[in-house]
Amino acid sequence: MVTVRDTDAPPTGAPAVHSLHVLTVNTHKGFTALNRRFILPELREAVREASADVVFLQEVLGAHKGHARRFSNWPQVPQYEFLAESMWPQFAYGRNALYPEGEHGNALLSKYSIREHANYDVSLSGTEKRGLLYAILDVPGPHAVHVICVHLGLAEDHRRRQLHLLCELLGGIDDAAPVIVAGDFNDWRLRADAKLLTQAMGEVFTGAYGKPARSFPAFWPLLRLDRIYLRNAMAKAPRVLSMRPWSHLSDHVPLAVEVLL
């Protein structure tokens, strides 16, 4: 299932946009590490203060009946809509997992019109449900911007096959178009960079500092699990948001970068 909210497209002849501020965060379903506290309202404030143009979200709940009964401040709308509120007039959600109490998946929040969107199920054997949420954003300029929100599996073999599917998706995108791929790759063995280079995708922290960013666990980041990849665009000032409040809002810390188009 994919959910999207549509508004009017940018007016024809609008001034070209030359940069986008991008944020990616695994929301951990709105709970702190080890599920000790529900902190989605605090997470929303932090995401709003980051002032990103495009937000990539992983592990965001579409619904959960049990949590809705348990927490008095549980939102009346899906988590991605609660996070979008009035800051991002466009959002898309792709369900990855469905269970008796609810569902979760990836989401994209955008200040620009979402022209098209699709959710690709890349789940393999077992209970892990993973997906690639793909969208085309009508950012004013010579090309639309293609974005893919990623959440890959924990098993090495699954990630290898899922990266192959991601490369197939990238191979079908216009060679001249700007592309942003971001999310939780679970790639602690650092295999994704070489694979995505086959599609001319470069990782922003690898380009700036020689390696992907440390993003997990949030309270003391050691593992390099989260990534932002670009094609036909340049990165400016990639940052790991590892200080408070971010270090207490999920089990991953977010990554941010300005993308020059």
C-alpha positions in Angstrom: 0.0 0.0 0.0 1.2 3.5 -0.8 -0.3 6.7 0.6 0.3 10.1 -0.8 -1.1 13.6 -0.3 -1.3 15.7 -3.4 -1.5 19.5 -3.7 -1.1 21.8 -6.7 2.2 21.4 -8.6 4.6 24.4 -8.5 3.5 27.1 -10.9 5.0 27.0 -14.4 7.9 29.3 -14.7 8.8 29.3 -11.0 12.4 30.2 -10.3 14.7 27.2 -10.5 15.7 25.6 -7.2 19.4 25.1 -6.9 19.7 23.2 -3.6 17.7 21.0 -1.3 18.2 20.4 2.4 17.8 16.7 3.1 17.3 14.7 6.3 17.1 11.0 6.8 16.1 9.3 10.1 15.0 5.9 11.3 12.2 6.9 13.6 12.1 3.6 15.6 8.3 3.8 15.4 8.3 6.9 17.6 10.1 5.4 20.6 13.4 5.8 22.3 16.1 3.1 22.1 14.8 -0.1 23.8 11.3 1.2 23.5 11.4 2.9 26.9 9.4 6.0 26.1 7.1 7.3 23.3 8.7 10.4 22.0 7.0 11.1 18.6 5.9 14.7 19.7 9.5 15.6 20.6 10.8 14.0 17.4 8.4 16.1 15.4 9.7 19.3 16.9 13.3 18.3 16.2 12.5 17.4 12.6 10.7 20.7 12.1 13.7 22.6 13.6 16.0 20.9 11.0 14.1 22.8 8.3 14.7 20.1 5.6 13.1 20.3 2.2 12.9 16.5 1.9 12.8 14.1 4.8 13.4 10.4 4.4 11.8 8.3 7.2 12.2 4.6 8.0 10.3 2.5 10.6 7.3 4.9 10.7 4.0 3.5 11.9 0.9 3.8 9.7 -1.2 2.5 12.5 -1.0 0.6 15.8 -4.1 -0.2 17.7 -2.3 -1.4 20.9 -0.2 1.7 21.2 -3.2 3.9 20.4 -5.0 2.4 23.5 -1.9 2.6 25.7 -0.7 6.2 25.1 -3.0 9.1 25.7 -0.9 11.3 23.4 -1.0 8.9 20.5 -1.8 10.9 17.3 -5.1 10.5 15.6 -3.4 10.3 12.2 -0.6 8.1 10.9 2.8 9.0 12.2 4.1 10.3 8.9 1.1 12.6 8.6 1.7 13.8 12.2 5.3 14.5 11.4 4.4 16.3 8.2 1.8 18.5 9.8 1.9 22.0 8.2 5.6 22.0 7.3 5.5 19.5 4.4 2.5 19.8 2.2 3.4 16.6 0.4 4.0 13.1 1.9 4.2 9.6 0.6 4.1 6.4 2.6 4.9 2.8 1.6 3.8 0.0 3.9 6.5 -2.7 4.4 5.0 -4.7 7.2 1.4 -5.6 8.2 0.5 -7.3 11.4 -2.6 -7.7 13.6 -2.0 -4.6 15.6 -0.9 -2.3 12.8 1.6 -1.6 10.1 4.9 0.3 9.4 7.1 1.3 6.5 9.0 4.1 4.9 7.8 7.6 4.3 8.9 10.8 2.4 8.0 14.3 3.4 8.5 17.0 0.7 8.0 20.7 0.3 7.6 20.1 -3.4 4.9 18.3 -5.3 5.2 14.5 -5.6 4.5 13.8 -9.2 4.7 10.0 -9.0 5.4 7.4 -6.3 5.7 3.7 -5.9 6.6 1.3 -3.1 8.8 -1.7 -4.0 8.6 -4.8 -1.7 12.2 -6.1 -1.4 11.4 -8.6 1.4 13.0 -12.0 1.2 12.6 -15.1 3.2 11.7 -14.9 6.9 9.8 -12.3 8.9 11.8 -9.2 7.9 9.8 -6.9 5.7 11.7 -4.3 3.8 10.9 -1.8 1.0 12.1 0.9 -1.3 9.8 4.0 -1.5 10.4 5.8 -4.8 9.1 9.2 -5.8 9.6 11.9 -8.4 9.5 15.4 -7.0 8.5 18.4 -9.2 11.3 20.7 -8.0 11.5 23.8 -10.2 14.4 23.5 -12.6 15.5 21.6 -15.7 14.9 18.2 -14.2 12.5 16.6 -11.7 14.3 15.1 -8.7 14.1 11.4 -8.1 14.2 10.1 -4.5 14.3 6.7 -3.0 13.8 6.0 0.7 15.6 2.7 1.7 15.4 0.2 4.5 17.4 -2.9 3.9 17.6 -6.2 5.8 19.8 -7.3 8.7 21.1 -10.4 7.0 24.1 -10.0 4.7 22.7 -12.1 1.9 19.4 -10.2 2.0 21.2 -6.9 1.7 23.2 -8.1 -1.2 20.1 -9.1 -3.1 18.2 -6.0 -2.1 21.1 -3.8 -3.3 20.9 -5.5 -6.6 17.1 -4.7 -6.8 17.9 -1.1 -5.9 20.5 -0.9 -8.7 17.8 -2.3 -11.1 15.5 0.5 -10.0 18.2 3.1 -10.4 19.0 1.8 -13.9 15.6 2.7 -15.1 15.9 6.4 -14.1 16.8 9.1 -16.6 20.6 9.3 -16.7 20.5 13.1 -16.6 18.1 13.5 -13.6 19.2 14.3 -10.1 18.8 11.3 -7.8 18.9 11.1 -4.0 18.8 7.7 -2.2 18.8 7.8 1.6 17.9 5.6 4.5 18.9 2.8 6.8 21.0 0.4 4.8 22.0 -1.8 7.8 25.3 -2.1 6.0 27.8 -2.5 8.8 30.2 -4.4 6.5 30.4 -1.4 4.2 29.5 -3.1 0.9 26.9 -0.7 -0.4 29.3 2.1 -1.7 31.0 -0.2 -4.2 27.7 -1.7 -5.4 26.0 1.7 -5.9 29.1 3.1 -7.7 28.0 0.8 -10.6 25.0 3.2 -10.9 27.2 6.3 -10.6 25.9 7.0 -7.0 28.3 8.5 -4.6 27.8 8.5 -0.8 28.0 12.0 0.7 30.0 11.2 3.9 32.3 8.9 2.0 33.0 11.7 -0.4 33.6 14.2 2.3 35.4 12.1 5.0 36.4 8.8 3.4 33.8 6.6 5.1 30.0 6.6 5.7 28.9 8.2 8.9 28.6 6.5 12.3 24.9 6.5 13.1 24.1 3.6 15.4 23.4 3.2 18.3 22.2 6.8 18.9 23.6 7.1 22.4 27.2 6.2 21.2 27.3 5.9 17.4 29.7 3.2 16.3 28.2 1.4 13.3 27.9 3.1 9.9 24.4 2.0 9.0 22.6 5.0 7.5 23.5 6.6 4.1 22.8 9.4 1.7 23.8 8.8 -2.0 23.6 11.2 -4.9 23.7 11.2 -8.7 23.9 14.3 -10.8 24.1 16.4 -7.7 26.7 17.6 -5.2 26.8 17.4 -1.4 27.6 20.4 0.8 28.3 20.1 4.5 27.0 16.6 5.4 26.3 16.4 9.1 25.6 13.7 11.7 23.0 15.0 14.2 24.3 13.1 17.2 23.9 15.7 19.9 20.8 16.3 22.1 17.9 16.1 21.4 18.7 13.7 18.6 20.7 11.2 20.6 17.6 10.5 22.7 14.9 10.4 20.0 15.5 7.1 18.3 18.1 4.2 18.2 19.7 5.8 15.1 20.9 9.4 14.8 19.8 11.3 11.7 22.0 12.4 8.8 21.6 15.8 7.0 23.1 17.4 3.9 22.6 20.2 1.5 22.2 18.8 -2.0 23.3 21.2 -4.8 21.4 20.6 -8.0 
